[in-house]
Amino acid sequence: MSGTNRMCHDRLRAQGHELVLFVPRGRAQREDAVGLYTHVVILDDSAGSDLWADVAESLHRRAPFAAVAAYNEHTYPIVRAISERLDIPTTVDLDLFEKVLDKARMRAVLDEHELPSCRYGFARGRQAVLEAIGEIGLPCIVKPVDTEASVGVSHIDTAEDIEAALRRVGRHHMDRGVVVEEFLDGEEYSVEGISIGRDHRIVAVTRKFTDPDTFVSRGHVVPAPLAPEEHEAVTAYVTRVLDAFGFHDCPSHTEVMLTSRGPRIIEMHNRVAGDAIMDLVRLATEVDLYDLIARQSIGEDVGALLPDRIVPVRSAAVWYAAPSGPPTHTLAEVQGVEKVRELPYVDTVTLLREPGSPQPTVTQNFDRSGCVITVGDSPQQALTRAREATGMLSFVYTWSSRER
């Protein structure tokens, strides 16, 4: 195993497989050291793929590996290096990964296949970014070419917004390269799928809710409350996109904006969705994508494990708590947790901040403080319950009297 997404690791361990974890230092967790793994290999974030392969080769000589898998795209290069060095199978397609990670390259592939997209430009350096903004026009979106979790994404509505937006993007990202895209107005969805061979199976469509200024995800609900014709338009479009990019034997998480002109790609990934969306899919459809993807990653044919027609049996939603403030404030406690957990429609309460941690200024998904997952008879009921339950959590902060 390489990288994070430990839910897939859990499924493989439950199936009786022995696991060795390879994880960069910055993505390691305290829990990795106990229980689940035969060995845990942690190298510095700067370690090259050859070094990872060297360590894997040493372990392989003592106890041969049968397969190497990853469920987080940032460790895909490590997996390919290990697979090629040891001549053991993997489902990771590095070329596909590079096509979808690089947002400018992704737009170019859409254009090449004449798939509806948006006007965009790639720019490197402050002056080039300003020129690209002028060419695309306002409103527009500026985003780093290869980040995740809304890191550095900025919405520019008027000329007065440009300087603040570029500060949010950051000089580092501008020097590496950004994509300037026309602003797509509409409702945001994501399509969760798994490709078996090149047969793309759509398991669920998620309605997504993001902060209009920071693009930080606030919540999600499955199934998305779409009219039948809208659902067909979104899933048919995404299937064409997956074909064009050559998705095969892997999961897909495709984010789209449903505009007045039809669906348009925001971004896409050859990995599962984060943000608890896979838990919502499991609760709503009773399809455990973590299990299917874990099995597929070690060479199992999972086609027979998917029903021919996937019909949601309930709705499920998640809503995030995202109190924002100065980092000089310190989290003292979170009140209301047990009361929320006792609600009959609450599935999970997750706290992402420990007492003693500084209060984040929320600019990206990693800055959120907790979430609640709920179920309901309809998307609206599940979503309302998630919002209200999350609102019952109180994050209590302390600060120096000198700050008053």
N, C-alpha and C positions, 0 to 999 in steps of 0.2 A: 504494500500500500504506500502511496506517496501522497502527502498533503493532507488536507482537511476533509470536511464532509464525513464526519465520523458515524453518521447514521447508516451509511452504506457499509462501513467497517463492522458495525454492530450486526447487520444482517448476515454478513459472511461468517462472522464468529458464531452466530446462532446456528448456521448450517454446518458447523464443525470444522471450518477451515482454520489453520494456524496462520497468523498474520505477523508480518514484520513492517513496522511503520518507518518511513523515511519522511522527515518533516523539517523544513527550514526553521531556524530558531524563532523568527518572528511570528510563526504560525503554530508553535508548540503550545500545548496546554498542560497544566499540572496533572490532570487526570490521565494523560498519556503514559505516565510512569508506572501506573498500577493496573494489573488485571488483564486487559484485553489483548496485549501484544506480546509475542515471544521476545522480540527485541524492539527497541526504539532507537533510531539513528537520527540525531539532531546535528546539523551542520549550520554554519553561519549563512545568513541570507545571501551573502555574496559568493557562496561556493558554486563553482562551475559544474556543469553536467558530468564532466569526466571524473571529478572527485566523487560524486554520488555513485557513479558506475563502478569506480574502484572499490568503494566500501561494499557495494552490493555483490561484486564479484568475490570478494573475500568471504562473505557470508554464504554465498551460493556454493562455494567449494565444500563447505562443512555440512550444509543442509540445503539441497537444491530447491530453488523456487520453481513453481509450476506456471505462474503467470505474474504479471506486474500490472497494477491498475491505479488509476487516479480519478478523483471526482471533483477536483478543483483545478481549473484551467491553468493556474500559475505554476503548477507542478508538472504539466504535460511534457515540457522539454526534458525534465529529469526522467520521467517514465520512458520516453523514447530512447534516451541514452542507455538506460539499464536494459531495456528490451533488446536493443541492437548489440550491446556488449555481450549479453548472456545468451542471446538467441532464444529468448522465451517470448511467448505471445503477449500482445496487448491490443486493446481496441482503440487506443489513442491515435488519432490521425492528426499529425502535427501541421500538415498543410491546411486542413480544414480549420484548425484552431487559429492559425495565423490570418486566415481570410476573415474570420469573424471577430477576432480581437482588435484588429486594426480597423477603426471605424471609417477611415478614408478608403481603404481597400474594399471594405464591405460595400460601401456606396458604389464603387467602381464595378463590382461584380453585379450588383442590381442593374446598373446601367447597361452593362454588357449583355445581360439577358433580357433587356427591355421590360423590366419589372417596375411598376410604379414605386417611386422613391420620393426624393425631395431635392431641391436645389442645394448644393453644398460646395464648399471649397476647402482645400487643405492649405494650412499656412504654418510657417515656422519663424518665430521672432516677432517682436511687438509690431514693427511697422508692417510686416506682411499680414499679420492678423487684422490690423486696422484696415488695410486695403481689402481683405476678404470680406470684412463686415460691410464695407461700402459697396462691394460688388453684390453680395447676397441681399442686402437691404434689411431694414428693420420692420417688424421684430425678427430676431434671430436667436439661435442657440449657439453658444461656444462651448466645446467640450474637449478635454484632452483626448488624444487619439486612441489611448489604450488603457484607460482606468476603469474602475468598477465602483458600484455603491454610491453613485452620484458625486464622486470626488471631482472637484473642480468644474462641475457643470454650471453654466451661467446663462440666464435669460436676459437678453438686452431688448428692452421695449422702446426706449427713446435714446437719443444721443447723450442725454445727461446720465444714462445708466452705464455708459461704456467703461469709464475708469474704474468704477466699483466692480463691474463684472470681470475686468481683466485682473484686478487684484485677487478676486476669488479664484480665477483660473490659476494664477501664480506664474511667476517668471520661469520656474523650472519646466512647467508643462508647456508654456509658450515656446521655449527654446527647443523642446523635444518635438513639438508639433501638435496642433489642434485642428479640429474640424469645425468649420462655421456652417451651420445648417439653417435653412429657412424654418421659421417657427410653424409647427404643425398644430393646428387648433382642433380639439376634439376630446374624446374620452380615451383613456389609456387602458390597454388590456395586455395580458401576456398569454401565450399559448404554450401549454406544457405537453410535450410529446416524447415518443421514443421511436427511433427508426430501427426496424428489424430487417437486416440487410438494407435495402433501399426502399422498403415499404414503410411509409411514415404514418404512424398511428397517433392520432390526436386524442389525448386522454382527458384534457380539461382546458377551459378558457377561464382566466382569472380577470376580474375587474380590479384595477389598481388605483390607489389614491395617493397622490404626492403633494408635497408642499409646493405651491406655485412659485415661490421665490428661490428655494434651495434645491428643489427636486428630491428632497429626502422622502423616502416612502413612509407614509403614515399608516396605511392599512391595505388589506386585500380581502376579496370575497370570492368563493367558488361555490356554485358555478356563477359565471358572470351573467347578470340579468340582461341578456340580449334577446331581441326578437329573432325568430327562426331565420329570417333572411339575412340579418346582420351576422348571426353565428356562422352561417354558410359562407358569407363573404369573407369573414376573417379567417376561418379555417382553410378555405380553398386558396386564398392568397398565401398563407403561410406554407401550405403544402407545396405550392409552386416555388416559393423561395427555398425551401429545404432541398427540393430537386435541383435547383440552379446551383446551389453551393456544394452539392454532393454529400449531404449528410448520409451516414450509413453506420449501423451497429452502434448507436450512441443515443443519449438523451438530447433533447433540444428545449431551450427556453427562449422564446421569441417575443419581444416586446413590440407592440404596435400601437399606433394612434388611429382610432377610427374617425376619420375626417369626413367632411361633407362630400369629398371626392372619392371616398372609399378608404380602406385600410392602407397605412403606410408604416414601413419598418422604422422603429426607433433604434433598436440594437438587437443582437441575437447572440446565442452562446451554444456551444456543444457541451453543455453540462446541465445539471438540474437547476431549477430555480432555488434561490435562497429565500430569506425572509419568512420562513415557515410555510411557504406556499405548498411544498410537498405534503406537509401535515394536513393542510386544508384539502388537498386533492384526495388524500387517503380517507379523511373523515366524510367527504362529500360523495365520493364514488366507490369507496372500499377497494380501490386499486392502490397498492403500495408500490409506488414508483421506485422508492429506495431499494426495495427487495429486487424488483425486476432489473434495475440498472446494475446492482451489485452482481447478480447472477450473470447478466450479459457481459460484464467486464472481465469475467474469467472464462468466457467462451461458451456459456450455456445458451441454447436456443430458447428464448422466452416467449416465442409467438403463441404457443398453446396456452400460456398462462394469462393472456389477455382475452377478455370476452370480446365477441364480435361487435357488440354494441355496448357502449359504456353510457349508462343512464344514472345521473346523480340520485342518491336516495335521501339526501338531506343537503342543507347548505352549511358552510363553515366560513368563518371570518377571523381575521386577526387585526388588532389595532395596537399601535405602538404609543407608548408614553415617551415624550421627547421634551422634558423641561430644559430650557436653555438659559444659561447665565454665565457669569464670570468664573473662571477656574479657581479663583480665590475662595469660592464657596465650597464647603465640604459636605458630602452626603452623610447625615447622621443616622437616618433610618428610613425605611419604607413602611408606611402604615396602611392597613387595610388588606394585606395580602391574604390572610387566612379567611377573612370574610368573603373575598372574591372567589377564592378556591372552593368555598362551600356552595356557591351558586350552582343549581342543577344543570345549567346549560354551559358551564365553563369547562373546557377540556384541559387547558394548561395555562398557568401563570408563570412567566419567565422574567426574572430580574437580570438585567445586563450590567448593573453597577453594584458594587459592594460598598457597604458603609466604610467611610474613610476615603473614598475616591473623590476627586474634584468634580465639580459640576461642569459638564461640557457646554461649549457654545455650539449649538447644533448646526452643522454645515454639511454633514454627510451621514449615510446610514449608520456608520459605526459609532456615531455620537448619541444614539438613542438609549433610553434607560430601562426599558422593559416592554412587555407585551402580554396581551391576553388573547387566547384562542377560544372561540365560542361556536356553538352549533345552533341551528334554527330550522324552522320549517320552510323558510324562504330566504333568499339572499338578503333582503332588507331586514328581516328579523335577526338573522345572524349578525349582520353588520351593526345594527343598532345595539344589540347586546354587547358586542365587542367594544364599541365606543364607550358605552355606559360603564361597563365593568372596568375598563382601563381608567376611566375618570374617577373611579372609587379608590385608586391607588394614590397615596400622598407621599411624595418624595420630600423629606424634611432635610433642609440644609442649615448649616451653621456658618458663621463668618465672624471676623474680628469686629469689635465695636467701632474701631477706627474707620471702617468702611461705610458706616451709616451716614 
